[in-house]
Amino acid sequence: MNIYIDADACTGCELCLPSCPFNAIEMREDKAVILDNCTLCNACLDVCPVDAIHKVEEKVTAPHKPCVIEEYAGVWVFAEQRKGVLQTVTFELLGEGKKLAATLGEELCAVLLGDGIRKEAETLLYYDVDKVYSIDDPTLAVFQDDTYSACMAALARQFKPNIILGGATHIGRSFIPQVAVKLQTGLTADCTGLTIEDSSKHLMQTRPAFGGSIFATIATYHHRPQIATVRHKVMKPAKRQSERRGEIVQLPLPDEAKRCRTRFITSVEELEETVNLAEADIIVSGGRGLGDPKYFSLIQELAKTLGGAVGASRATVDAGWIPYSHQVGQTGKTVCPKLYIACGISGAVQHLVGMQSSDVIVAINKDPQAPIFKVASYGIVGDLHEVIPALIKRFSAR
Ligand SMILES: Cc1cc2nc3c(=O)[nH]c(=O)nc-3n(C[C@H](O)[C@H](O)[C@H](O)COP(=O)(O)OP(=O)(O)OC[C@H]3O[C@@H](n4cnc5c(N)ncnc54)[C@H](O)[C@@H]3O)c2cc1C
């Protein structure tokens, strides 16, 4: 929808100017023109005595072609690699993808994009895939939304997969929505559960909604592929098989991936994060109960003693006590360590969704009613300023 003024008809009477509550009309060379801040409120439409103001319909997208669902088959996993290292989320998706493919009686395929990635393509063959679609080209050396989404969309148009899964990582969250738009299909972001509906064979995609207080199950009934991004550390990873299986299908860079609107200049690694939170086996997290940012030193010391990483609640991140990269929870990282120690964290649902699948949870909180105790394997009711130094002392002694 757009509003425009027919310059030939406009007499320059200026009657329309005061009609606009947003000052989005001005005079240029004695003709009224609509400015970019027009909100389409329509207030100007009826004031023009010569009927020079018009509303036009704009087609912003091409019309949907009906989708022949039966033409689509196969479960695809986007095999995320960074600097030539396959990310653990890839193996989690392959584990989940295998179950979906088996239920549907369809192929499991991996899609690998990058530069000099033959070794990684071969590694994927140990994970029970039928095919690895690989585009190995210098253009893909560095992740860029435009090039990656163009490749994935071109492959999907050519081979018509039923389902595409990607990690809900920075990379997946960034380019998979573009793939969905290019293919004019649905996307469910940030899923924590995937199943196949018995009767219809559609993919049921479950994800937390309304701040994690409910779980919504979403289906793409009329379009294909069904696309979902999946949270890291929620699904069990596929096991490496002793034998390789399947084939590598090497494909050229599609033409549409040769045009990129952005130019990669450099990447800067965050030096502070010595241990990758999402991969850590032990995490010690601090919350607002620390009372002051300086007491994050206690958390750091306990984490160091245990060889773990430092996590944080959003309250402390929002307060500027610690960088965002440490935040655990719905709007932070999802973690699944062997041991998670929550210190001075109340256990809001948005924090819990990011850590409750940890193997062992220890909560330290002075309030015995704190909700964190509901998910804790072990609870210590007490002042963290006394409990943490005591733990550091005992663990150091061992
Ligand atoms: C859309 C949305 C997304 C969100 N995403 C996230 C997210 O990703 N991660 C996240 O963490 N939160 C998230 N939140 C915020 C969340 O709702 C909570 O506000 C936040 O987790 C609270 O942080 P906290 O537990 O550190 O602080 P508080 O809730 O203030 O809890 C502090 C706890 O410390 C205890 N305590 C105080 N002093 C001591 C002491 N001396 N010794 C021991 N215990 C003590 C208290 O009893 C209390 O239980 C989100 C909220 C919204 C609305």
The ligand as an ORCA input file, in Angstrom:
! r2SCAN-3c Opt
* xyz 0 1
  C      11.533    -11.999     27.405
  C      12.446    -12.254     28.559
  C      13.605    -12.948     28.325
  C      14.472    -13.224     29.404
  N      15.601    -13.937     29.156
  C      16.386    -14.274     30.207
  C      17.550    -15.080     30.008
  O      17.929    -15.450     28.882
  N      18.272    -15.424     31.110
  C      17.939    -15.012     32.375
  O      18.650    -15.350     33.320
  N      16.858    -14.239     32.569
  C      16.083    -13.849     31.514
  N      15.030    -13.036     31.752
  C      14.881    -12.392     33.071
  C      14.257    -13.300     34.108
  O      12.847    -13.194     34.040
  C      14.714    -12.888     35.529
  O      14.409    -11.536     35.732
  C      16.201    -13.096     35.756
  O      16.580    -14.381     35.397
  C      16.484    -12.871     37.254
  O      17.855    -12.936     37.468
  P      18.409    -13.391     38.896
  O      17.883    -14.725     39.229
  O      19.878    -13.188     38.851
  O      17.834    -12.246     39.846
  P      16.698    -12.301     40.940
  O      15.430    -12.818     40.370
  O      16.676    -10.968     41.570
  O      17.187    -13.381     41.997
  C      18.247    -13.189     42.867
  C      18.269    -14.396     43.791
  O      19.418    -14.321     44.627
  C      19.061    -14.753     45.920
  N      20.029    -14.134     46.851
  C      20.106    -12.824     47.200
  N      21.170    -12.641     48.008
  C      21.745    -13.842     48.184
  C      22.880    -14.290     48.926
  N      23.634    -13.438     49.608
  N      23.192    -15.595     48.897
  C      22.434    -16.488     48.167
  N      21.352    -16.094     47.463
  C      21.031    -14.799     47.461
  C      17.644    -14.297     46.110
  O      16.987    -15.098     47.106
  C      17.062    -14.492     44.727
  O      16.472    -15.769     44.602
  C      14.159    -12.756     30.703
  C      12.989    -12.046     30.901
  C      12.146    -11.801     29.856
  C      10.872    -11.053     30.105
*
